[in-house]
């Protein structure tokens, strides 16, 4: 405090540390000068503050070379602790360099202590100081560690915590450590308890942390040891790779654990290895065994849907009555409870489930299950009090018409809920009659319901104070709302407008960004999502042009990369090609990996830069391969083969995260060849004449390959062993690249393993995933489709033909004994895209009350125009004639608005145009879309305007096209307050800001 000037240093410091420029300057000065001038401890403190907020962009191998290599002990400890904390945020090359720096200092102090020259510098204490960097120790160094030191290290209280975090350890290193530990006198087979000084007791295996994941000494192991190991292996899913090896080990231990025991007896002591049991093994369990083991089963993650269905029905058949207590015991298994069972529960107990500890699993329930819970509570008359208790994303499932019927809403209760935009529009308007706007805005989610008219009508001072609520919740706003905020800010205080808002105004406003505004402009842009601000391509390009100008047309170094943040994802290929230095590229690589949608051209430039930076893949280190990560998919087949030969595990690990085959065919085929060659050519155990000499996919291979399973031939899939299919059907059902012939082969295999179609249980059908697409209409008719839960899973597949969808619909109606007119909203939601196969008579026979409860879900479907037109008629029976619909109704009905006719569309007030959902705009047929007036089109808002298709454009006249351009640009069209004689689509210009 200086006189009457008060400086909030904490706030100022926070601002300083968040500014890339200041950050980098501080970082470089600290490295360069601080250690000479100040105490090492102070310098380490400054470094740690800068690095923790700078996304670690400044910490790269070159810089690590300039870290002091002589440091007093406490400063070194503090700095190495910082590097351990930042481990996951740094690149593999940086991790390796930091390990080198720590090793150099530790070695030096070890040698100065006068220890035996030939002994390893890796003492117990040094192992602890290295922390997670211990995974960079070379194999030969581990084998030299003195047994006394290993014994001492293992006895440290925090050794377990450290070994629990070595997520990136390899099997070779883990086994080397295990051998050393074993040789040091610990008997790993001894499951008896060790006592430490503090009398804390536990099994020795608990000490091993993630090393247990690679324990492979199975000889003469007894069942008790196997079970103890399985219990410890629950944490192995945190490893970065090697999941196939872990699963293989778990299944071997499972076999040992089950010696002389039945599965029923030991189910509760198998930990998460139970996930490896096949559906037939689970089916053989007794209800009592599942009941007794529920405390273990409810903590396991990674279940497949079919497994959860079997276990839930076993558990509930023992319990007989479904109560709040039973369900709360189930944990994640609640997702396997049938919709019908949930619907048959007592509404009061259901209300308790919504409030209780089980509520964390509600968002994992299918839409049909969620609908079942809501409909039962709604029918009970206790809905008003329950609405208050429905928290999180589950609230989004409540229909608009249900919200209308309830009373007693207040703003505090909105804080814990996630709202759909239609709900927010209705609730904001309703609550604004009795609440102050600040109370509504501070809830967060209700900002989704703020209209442009509301923003326009805010007083200047109020708006400037309330803006922080909008800024904090930008991710919840629509591009249209952001555009309204920008215009309001420009009108109220153009000199202090946050620079990113200039990017949503028409492109000429970007001229005001120059000189001192440049860095704040980029900084504020990088914190928002580019597509939120500028859905249209033309506009996005203009903004990016300004960003390039601000960077002096180059990305020179890591400072520019830090400044750009996620904006780097949008820079044009030519700019990346000619204007990005290699120095910047090393840092940018990490940022590029976070980009959601890079174009093919951008990726090509990134590949060229990578090869320029790191040279030929023939010379890459393991760290470089890890840093390049998913971009190895851009390399040629030859280059990939080299990498797969040198680093098979790394290539496999990267391929598992890549997903769709379209973007990585060469990589996936390389992985397939690498895995196939590594496995001894195992011929099919099927001895039929067709399978002689054909290799068959093994479980191990299927798990490792993931999406790369597409490269099995039809013949190889046909020759798969029945047990292998049964165990891996869910995984095979997720492979997106299988073609029709492969899917047919897998379907035929399913028939062979599970018997004839009428005998298939719900859980069989559910486990098929994409394989179900190979079912013919006749085969679908044979299935038992009485359960809405089966239908709900089938309808998630998006590739059904109309005739297949029709068969699914017919099968459901026949097997559940229903007609269209008796369907509940639960059934409508479960049928999902299958509803697109209904004919007009059928649609009109749906009950209005059921339709209104499911309308928001139906509004997400992409049905044909005639179907949407019938849905629109149904919607009128719920919400009144189309011309009377308001903004919340338009938001609620989604694509159904694509079924409006010309007259109805023309009749909409221009201010309602932004409230059509973007997905609805594309569904409006071009010949109907052209009925919109230029004024209506100008008011579409930037996001809806960006959704207009090429065919829709072709039907527009010059005046309409001009209006569309205004909407795309974010131009200000006249609003109720600014009509003063300006033409409806005239841009309202405001004086430029005075150069502040």
Secondary structure, 3 states (H helix, E strand, C coil): CECCECCCHHHHHHHHHHCHHHHHHHHHHHHHHHHHHCCHHHHHHHHHHHHHHCCCCCCCHHHHCCCCCCCCHHHHHHHHHHHHHCHHHCCHHHHHHHHHHHHHHHHHHHHHCCCCCCCCCCCHHHHHHHHHHHHHCCHHHHHHCCHHHHHHHHHCCCHHHHHCCCCCCCHHHHHHHHHHHHHCCCCCCCCCEEECCCCCEEEHHHHHHHHHHHCCCCCCCCHHHHHHHHHHHHHHHHCCCCHHHHHHHHHHHHHHHCCCCCHHHHHHHCHHHHHHCCHHHHHCCCHHHHHHCHHHHCCCCCCCHHHHHHHHHHHHHHHCCCCHHHHHCCHHHHHHCCHHHHHCCCHHHHHHHHHCHHHHHHHHCCHHHHHHHHHHHHHCCCHHHHHHHCCEHHHHHCCHHHHHHCCCCCCHHHHHECCCHHHHHHHHHHHCCCCCHHHHHCCCHHHHHCCHHHHHHCCHHHHHHHHHHHHHCHHHCCHHHHHHHHHHHHHHHHHHCCHHHHCCCCHHHHHHCCCCHHHHHHHHHHCCCHHHHCCCHHHHHHHHHHHHHHCCCCECCHHHHHHHHHHHHHCCHHHHHHHECHHHHHHHHHHHHCCCCCCHHHHHHHHHHHHHHHCCHHHCCHHHHHHHHHHHHHCCHHHHHHHHHHCHHHHHHHHHCCCCHHHCHHHHHHHHHHHHHHCCCCECCCCCHHHCCCECCCHHHHHHHHHHHHHCCHHHHHCCCHHHHHHHHHHHCCCCCCCHHHHHHHHHHHHHHHCCHHHCCHHHHHHCHHHHHHCCHHHHHHCCCCCHHHHHHHCCCCCCCHHHHHHHHHHHHHHHCCCHHHCCHHHHHHHHHHHHHCCHHHHHCCCHHHHHHHHHHHCCCCCCHHHHHHHHHHHHHHHCCHHHCCHHHHHHHHHHHHHCCHHHHHHCCHHHHHHCCHHHHHHCCHHHHCCCCHHHHHCCCHHHHHCCCHHHHHCCCHHHHHHHHHHHHCCCCCCCCCCCCCCCCCCCCCCCCCCC
